[in-house]
Amino acid sequence: MNIPTVRRKTAQISIGPVKVGGGAPISVQSMTATLTADADKTLHQIKRLVSAGCEIVRVTVNSEDAALALREIVRKSSIPVIADIHFDYKLALQSI
């Protein structure tokens, strides 16, 4: 397999303080494996990811309880949190 040595030009965006694209360094991203509705466990896992070098984290929002917990998670997380919405626009609206 040939891996290109030149990165394709893209527009740069900011996800919180993290720059993505447009020549920015490649950011370390991960996703939690906890139930998002359990904000304490999810925040604990985010802290562990941060200590491993993670800069952006995704959390699943697959229930109303997860959408409600998202507010606390975003407020207490030291890195940007991205909601991975599962098949329900109502969960997206609650997450906003």
ZAFILO-384853 format. One record per atom (N, C-alpha, C, CB): residue number from 1; z, x, y. Coordinates in pm, whole numbers, plus 50000, padded with zeros to 5 digits. Glycine has a CB too. Layout:
LOVO num     w     u     v
LOVO NUM     Z     X     Y
...
//
This chain:
LOVO num     w     u     v
LOVO   1 50000 50084 49883
LOVO   1 50000 50000 50000
LOVO   1 50000 50089 50123
LOVO   1 50121 49904 50000
LOVO   2 49911 50060 50217
LOVO   2 49906 50133 50344
LOVO   2 49997 50065 50445
LOVO   2 49762 50141 50397
LOVO   3 50087 50141 50500
LOVO   3 50176 50090 50604
LOVO   3 50126 50142 50737
LOVO   3 50325 50132 50579
LOVO   4 50096 50053 50832
LOVO   4 50044 50100 50961
LOVO   4 50145 50189 51032
LOVO   4 50006 49981 51050
LOVO   5 50094 50294 51097
LOVO   5 50182 50385 51169
LOVO   5 50193 50347 51316
LOVO   5 50131 50528 51157
LOVO   6 50109 50257 51363
LOVO   6 50113 50212 51501
LOVO   6 50159 50066 51503
LOVO   6 49973 50229 51570
LOVO   7 50260 50039 51585
LOVO   7 50309 49901 51596
LOVO   7 50216 49819 51682
LOVO   7 50452 49898 51654
LOVO   8 50196 49695 51643
LOVO   8 50113 49601 51716
LOVO   8 50182 49563 51847
LOVO   8 50083 49474 51630
LOVO   9 50105 49550 51956
LOVO   9 50162 49511 52085
LOVO   9 50208 49366 52080
LOVO   9 50060 49531 52199
LOVO  10 50329 49343 52127
LOVO  10 50384 49209 52133
LOVO  10 50457 49192 52265
LOVO  10 50479 49181 52013
LOVO  11 50486 49068 52300
LOVO  11 50566 49041 52420
LOVO  11 50713 49068 52388
LOVO  11 50545 48894 52468
LOVO  12 50786 49116 52485
LOVO  12 50928 49142 52466
LOVO  12 51009 49020 52508
LOVO  12 50973 49266 52545
LOVO  13 51106 48983 52426
LOVO  13 51198 48875 52459
LOVO  13 51340 48928 52446
LOVO  13 51176 48750 52368
LOVO  14 51432 48854 52502
LOVO  14 51574 48890 52489
LOVO  14 51644 48780 52409
LOVO  14 51640 48908 52629
LOVO  15 51721 48822 52312
LOVO  15 51809 48733 52239
LOVO  15 51950 48779 52275
LOVO  15 51783 48735 52080
LOVO  16 52006 48714 52376
LOVO  16 52129 48766 52435
LOVO  16 52097 48902 52494
LOVO  16 52245 48777 52327
LOVO  17 52178 49003 52467
LOVO  17 52151 49136 52521
LOVO  17 52052 49218 52438
LOVO  17 52280 49212 52532
LOVO  18 52006 49164 52326
LOVO  18 51919 49239 52234
LOVO  18 51773 49212 52269
LOVO  18 51947 49199 52087
LOVO  19 51699 49320 52296
LOVO  19 51556 49311 52323
LOVO  19 51480 49316 52191
LOVO  19 51508 49425 52419
LOVO  20 51378 49228 52179
LOVO  20 51298 49221 52057
LOVO  20 51151 49223 52099
LOVO  20 51331 49093 51972
LOVO  21 51071 49304 52031
LOVO  21 50928 49313 52059
LOVO  21 50900 49398 52181
LOVO  21 50870 49174 52079
LOVO  22 50770 49408 52216
LOVO  22 50729 49481 52336
LOVO  22 50772 49625 52340
LOVO  22 50781 49412 52454
LOVO  23 50780 49690 52226
LOVO  23 50818 49831 52222
LOVO  23 50967 49856 52211
LOVO  23 50767 49899 52342
LOVO  24 51047 49750 52207
LOVO  24 51192 49767 52191
LOVO  24 51220 49823 52052
LOVO  24 51268 49631 52212
LOVO  25 51330 49896 52037
LOVO  25 51365 49945 51903
LOVO  25 51381 49827 51806
LOVO  25 51495 50029 51907
LOVO  26 51352 49850 51681
LOVO  26 51369 49745 51580
LOVO  26 51516 49711 51568
LOVO  26 51311 49790 51442
LOVO  27 51548 49582 51578
LOVO  27 51688 49539 51574
LOVO  27 51729 49506 51430
LOVO  27 51710 49415 51665
LOVO  28 51856 49526 51403
LOVO  28 51912 49496 51271
LOVO  28 51958 49351 51273
LOVO  28 52031 49594 51234
LOVO  29 51906 49272 51181
LOVO  29 51937 49130 51175
LOVO  29 51981 49094 51033
LOVO  29 51815 49043 51218
LOVO  30 52068 48995 51022
LOVO  30 52111 48948 50890
LOVO  30 52144 48800 50898
LOVO  30 52232 49028 50839
LOVO  31 52181 48743 50784
LOVO  31 52220 48603 50777
LOVO  31 52350 48594 50699
LOVO  31 52109 48517 50710
LOVO  32 52438 48505 50745
LOVO  32 52564 48489 50674
LOVO  32 52541 48415 50543
LOVO  32 52666 48413 50761
LOVO  33 52636 48433 50451
LOVO  33 52631 48367 50320
LOVO  33 52747 48268 50305
LOVO  33 52635 48470 50206
LOVO  34 52817 48244 50414
LOVO  34 52931 48153 50411
LOVO  34 52885 48011 50442
LOVO  34 53040 48197 50512
LOVO  35 52974 47915 50421
LOVO  35 52948 47780 50469
LOVO  35 52975 47781 50619
LOVO  35 53038 47673 50394
LOVO  36 52876 47753 50698
LOVO  36 52889 47759 50843
LOVO  36 52998 47666 50894
LOVO  36 52757 47725 50910
LOVO  37 53021 47557 50824
LOVO  37 53126 47463 50863
LOVO  37 53263 47530 50863
LOVO  37 53127 47341 50769
LOVO  38 53279 47637 50786
LOVO  38 53404 47714 50784
LOVO  38 53390 47825 50889
LOVO  38 53434 47774 50640
LOVO  39 53420 47791 51013
LOVO  39 53400 47884 51124
LOVO  39 53477 48014 51105
LOVO  39 53441 47819 51255
LOVO  40 53601 48008 51056
LOVO  40 53681 48130 51040
LOVO  40 53617 48227 50942
LOVO  40 53822 48095 50993
LOVO  41 53573 48177 50826
LOVO  41 53509 48265 50727
LOVO  41 53376 48319 50780
LOVO  41 53487 48190 50594
LOVO  42 53303 48234 50850
LOVO  42 53174 48277 50905
LOVO  42 53195 48385 51010
LOVO  42 53098 48158 50965
LOVO  43 53292 48367 51098
LOVO  43 53321 48469 51200
LOVO  43 53370 48599 51137
LOVO  43 53425 48417 51299
LOVO  44 53448 48589 51030
LOVO  44 53493 48710 50959
LOVO  44 53372 48785 50902
LOVO  44 53593 48673 50846
LOVO  45 53279 48710 50844
LOVO  45 53160 48776 50789
LOVO  45 53076 48837 50901
LOVO  45 53076 48675 50707
LOVO  46 53066 48770 51014
LOVO  46 52991 48827 51127
LOVO  46 53054 48957 51171
LOVO  46 52985 48727 51245
LOVO  47 53187 48963 51178
LOVO  47 53255 49088 51216
LOVO  47 53220 49200 51118
LOVO  47 53408 49067 51221
LOVO  48 53216 49168 50990
LOVO  48 53180 49269 50890
LOVO  48 53035 49314 50908
LOVO  48 53201 49214 50747
LOVO  49 52945 49220 50939
LOVO  49 52806 49256 50963
LOVO  49 52793 49345 51086
LOVO  49 52721 49130 50980
LOVO  50 52867 49313 51192
LOVO  50 52865 49395 51313
LOVO  50 52910 49537 51281
LOVO  50 52954 49334 51423
LOVO  51 53016 49550 51202
LOVO  51 53066 49684 51168
LOVO  51 52965 49762 51084
LOVO  51 53200 49674 51093
LOVO  52 52872 49691 51019
LOVO  52 52767 49757 50943
LOVO  52 52642 49783 51027
LOVO  52 52730 49673 50821
LOVO  53 52645 49743 51156
LOVO  53 52534 49771 51246
LOVO  53 52446 49653 51280
LOVO  53 52451 49875 51187
LOVO  54 52482 49534 51236
LOVO  54 52402 49415 51265
LOVO  54 52406 49384 51415
LOVO  54 52454 49294 51183
LOVO  55 52290 49344 51471
LOVO  55 52279 49313 51614
LOVO  55 52249 49167 51642
LOVO  55 52172 49399 51676
LOVO  56 52193 49095 51545
LOVO  56 52160 48953 51556
LOVO  56 52194 48890 51422
LOVO  56 52008 48930 51596
LOVO  57 52256 48771 51424
LOVO  57 52293 48707 51298
LOVO  57 52241 48563 51296
LOVO  57 52446 48709 51278
LOVO  58 52197 48520 51178
LOVO  58 52155 48381 51158
LOVO  58 52260 48310 51075
LOVO  58 52015 48374 51089
LOVO  59 52283 48184 51106
LOVO  59 52372 48100 51027
LOVO  59 52298 47971 50992
LOVO  59 52505 48068 51105
LOVO  60 52323 47920 50874
LOVO  60 52257 47797 50833
LOVO  60 52327 47676 50895
LOVO  60 52255 47785 50679
LOVO  61 52247 47582 50940
LOVO  61 52301 47456 50990
LOVO  61 52236 47347 50904
LOVO  61 52271 47434 51147
LOVO  62 52306 47312 50797
LOVO  62 52252 47218 50700
LOVO  62 52337 47091 50688
LOVO  62 52241 47284 50565
LOVO  63 52432 47076 50780
LOVO  63 52517 46956 50779
LOVO  63 52573 46934 50920
LOVO  63 52634 46970 50675
LOVO  64 52625 46814 50942
LOVO  64 52686 46784 51072
LOVO  64 52809 46872 51096
LOVO  64 52726 46634 51079
LOVO  65 52887 46899 50991
LOVO  65 53004 46986 51005
LOVO  65 52963 47127 51048
LOVO  65 53083 46992 50874
LOVO  66 52852 47175 50994
LOVO  66 52803 47308 51033
LOVO  66 52759 47308 51178
LOVO  66 52685 47352 50942
LOVO  67 52691 47202 51221
LOVO  67 52647 47193 51360
LOVO  67 52767 47190 51454
LOVO  67 52560 47067 51382
LOVO  68 52872 47121 51416
LOVO  68 52992 47114 51499
LOVO  68 53064 47249 51504
LOVO  68 53086 47006 51447
LOVO  69 53067 47322 51394
LOVO  69 53133 47453 51389
LOVO  69 53056 47558 51467
LOVO  69 53150 47498 51244
LOVO  70 52926 47535 51485
LOVO  70 52841 47634 51553
LOVO  70 52892 47668 51692
LOVO  70 52699 47582 51562
LOVO  71 52943 47570 51764
LOVO  71 52992 47594 51901
LOVO  71 53100 47703 51902
LOVO  71 53049 47464 51962
LOVO  72 53198 47692 51813
LOVO  72 53305 47792 51807
LOVO  72 53250 47928 51762
LOVO  72 53417 47746 51710
LOVO  73 53160 47927 51666
LOVO  73 53103 48052 51614
LOVO  73 53028 48126 51725
LOVO  73 53009 48024 51496
LOVO  74 52944 48054 51798
LOVO  74 52868 48116 51908
LOVO  74 52963 48170 52015
LOVO  74 52769 48015 51970
LOVO  75 53065 48093 52047
LOVO  75 53159 48134 52153
LOVO  75 53236 48260 52114
LOVO  75 53258 48019 52183
LOVO  76 53271 48273 51987
LOVO  76 53357 48384 51943
LOVO  76 53280 48503 51886
LOVO  76 53454 48334 51840
LOVO  77 53152 48488 51862
LOVO  77 53074 48598 51804
LOVO  77 53044 48704 51910
LOVO  77 52941 48544 51744
LOVO  78 53050 48829 51869
LOVO  78 53020 48939 51961
LOVO  78 52871 48971 51966
LOVO  78 53099 49063 51922
LOVO  79 52792 48907 51879
LOVO  79 52646 48928 51878
LOVO  79 52578 48792 51885
LOVO  79 52600 49007 51751
LOVO  80 52449 48789 51923
LOVO  80 52376 48662 51929
LOVO  80 52371 48594 51792
LOVO  80 52234 48686 51982
LOVO  81 52387 48460 51794
LOVO  81 52383 48378 51673
LOVO  81 52260 48287 51682
LOVO  81 52515 48295 51656
LOVO  82 52182 48286 51575
LOVO  82 52065 48199 51567
LOVO  82 52092 48092 51463
LOVO  82 51935 48280 51533
LOVO  83 52072 47967 51500
LOVO  83 52093 47855 51407
LOVO  83 51967 47835 51322
LOVO  83 52128 47724 51484
LOVO  84 51983 47841 51192
LOVO  84 51875 47816 51097
LOVO  84 51888 47669 51055
LOVO  84 51882 47915 50971
LOVO  85 51813 47582 51122
LOVO  85 51826 47436 51104
LOVO  85 51751 47393 50977
LOVO  85 51770 47360 51228
LOVO  86 51815 47305 50901
LOVO  86 51757 47261 50774
LOVO  86 51707 47117 50781
LOVO  86 51859 47274 50663
LOVO  87 51580 47101 50806
LOVO  87 51507 46977 50782
LOVO  87 51557 46852 50854
LOVO  87 51508 46951 50640
LOVO  88 51630 46867 50964
LOVO  88 51682 46747 51030
LOVO  88 51692 46772 51180
LOVO  88 51821 46708 50971
LOVO  89 51606 46706 51255
LOVO  89 51605 46726 51399
LOVO  89 51739 46689 51463
LOVO  89 51493 46643 51462
LOVO  90 51815 46598 51400
LOVO  90 51943 46558 51455
LOVO  90 52041 46676 51453
LOVO  90 52001 46439 51377
LOVO  91 52032 46760 51349
LOVO  91 52116 46879 51344
LOVO  91 52078 46978 51453
LOVO  91 52105 46946 51205
LOVO  92 51949 46986 51482
LOVO  92 51904 47074 51591
LOVO  92 51961 47025 51724
LOVO  92 51749 47079 51598
LOVO  93 51956 46895 51747
LOVO  93 52009 46841 51872
LOVO  93 52159 46860 51882
LOVO  93 51975 46692 51884
LOVO  94 52231 46843 51773
LOVO  94 52376 46867 51774
LOVO  94 52406 47015 51799
LOVO  94 52439 46821 51642
LOVO  95 52323 47103 51747
LOVO  95 52346 47248 51761
LOVO  95 52327 47294 51904
LOVO  95 52252 47325 51669
LOVO  96 52241 47226 51977
LOVO  96 52217 47264 52116
LOVO  96 52342 47240 52195
LOVO  96 52098 47187 52176
//
